[in-house]
Amino acid sequence: MDQREKAFGWAARDSSGLLSPFSFTLRANGEEDITLKVLYCGVCHTDLSTIKNEWGNAQYPVVPGHEIIGVVTDIGLKVSNFKIGDIAGIGYIAFSCLSCENCSSNFENYCPKLVPSFNGTLPDETTTYGGFSNKITINEHFSVKIPENLPLPGTAPLLCGGITVYCALKNYGLNRPGLHLGVVGLGGLGHLAVKFAKALGMKVSVVSSGGKREEAMKILGADSFLVRGNSEEIKAAQGTMDGIIDTVPAVHDIVPLIGLLKTHGKLLMVGSPDKPLELTVYPLMSGGKSIGGSMIGGVKDMQEMLKFAAAHHITAEVEVVPMDYVNTAMERLEKGDVRYRFVIDVAKTIEAE
């Protein structure tokens, strides 16, 4: 590939988060790299937090997007898992060292040298630009094959949202039939947690705002629903859950959630509030309970998750939008006005600057 091949996408230039057309030079396709023509890209709350610099790590200009599905258009000489024309997926990881203890255990997501697929800098000092663009180049190790029976728009959010909840449940042992799982928040992550947990044979109770009761139970298949601000409902459910997965990305009170857990129950945090949460320790001590965290997943688990999703027909509930709608989508995402994930139809709607 011509090292000066041009690409284009939509980028944020400052903490306003406003996205607009942006041209850049695509990284050269190396011997172990594949290049994708981007077809679809999900819109994750991490994209929103990054372009607004809520975590203080934005490297402007930022081309967001890390739930990427595309068709392989070029492969390096040493690529062995993909061929031109394959449909491939890219999640949050663009690079890890592949030699540390975490990488050797297939936890590339916890590598100290991890570089994200957007808003990052690779060891060769090139910038990573994400899936809000027409093309992307990545080492084949960090890409996955998309099962043929999965519809592409609904599969894109699995590459971040899906793997996040799947690995949290798997790694904390909350993936067994018959266990009772609480799902806090019914957004992009929460609705996928319900779907995966039900496919795993678990009893699922959603804890969220009252307006989502019908969709949680009738559409997503939850067994019960608790209104987070209803003290009577919360009290009635005390000590009933083996585990809870908390997907809320904003500051909220987690102490009442601890009370919902059985003895030795686990509260798993997968949302990422931008400010500290308050925690009273005694409710943990008095029930032998614990709080843990989980962030996305490694490549092996990503492929395993997609295989499971294909077998159980799990995809995200999505609203497909054109590229020029992305600023409105971000505004709506910030307000929680989406059921349940925006996905950009990149290939059909992106236009050069």
Secondary structure as GFF3:
##gff-version 3
##sequence-region A 1 353
A	DSSP	beta_strand	6	12	.	.	.	ID=ss1
A	DSSP	beta_strand	19	25	.	.	.	ID=ss2
A	DSSP	beta_strand	33	43	.	.	.	ID=ss3
A	DSSP	alpha_helix	45	51	.	.	.	ID=ss4
A	DSSP	beta_strand	68	75	.	.	.	ID=ss5
A	DSSP	beta_strand	87	90	.	.	.	ID=ss6
A	DSSP	beta_strand	93	95	.	.	.	ID=ss7
A	DSSP	alpha_helix	101	104	.	.	.	ID=ss8
A	DSSP	three_ten_helix	108	110	.	.	.	ID=ss9
A	DSSP	beta_strand	115	116	.	.	.	ID=ss10
A	DSSP	beta_strand	120	121	.	.	.	ID=ss11
A	DSSP	beta_strand	127	128	.	.	.	ID=ss12
A	DSSP	beta_strand	135	139	.	.	.	ID=ss13
A	DSSP	three_ten_helix	140	142	.	.	.	ID=ss14
A	DSSP	beta_strand	143	145	.	.	.	ID=ss15
A	DSSP	alpha_helix	152	155	.	.	.	ID=ss16
A	DSSP	three_ten_helix	156	159	.	.	.	ID=ss17
A	DSSP	alpha_helix	161	171	.	.	.	ID=ss18
A	DSSP	beta_strand	180	184	.	.	.	ID=ss19
A	DSSP	alpha_helix	188	199	.	.	.	ID=ss20
A	DSSP	beta_strand	203	208	.	.	.	ID=ss21
A	DSSP	three_ten_helix	210	212	.	.	.	ID=ss22
A	DSSP	alpha_helix	213	214	.	.	.	ID=ss23
A	DSSP	pi_helix	215	219	.	.	.	ID=ss24
A	DSSP	beta_strand	224	227	.	.	.	ID=ss25
A	DSSP	alpha_helix	231	236	.	.	.	ID=ss26
A	DSSP	beta_strand	241	246	.	.	.	ID=ss27
A	DSSP	alpha_helix	255	260	.	.	.	ID=ss28
A	DSSP	beta_strand	261	269	.	.	.	ID=ss29
A	DSSP	alpha_helix	282	285	.	.	.	ID=ss30
A	DSSP	beta_strand	290	293	.	.	.	ID=ss31
A	DSSP	alpha_helix	299	312	.	.	.	ID=ss32
A	DSSP	beta_strand	318	321	.	.	.	ID=ss33
A	DSSP	three_ten_helix	323	325	.	.	.	ID=ss34
A	DSSP	alpha_helix	326	335	.	.	.	ID=ss35
A	DSSP	beta_strand	341	345	.	.	.	ID=ss36
A	DSSP	alpha_helix	346	349	.	.	.	ID=ss37
###
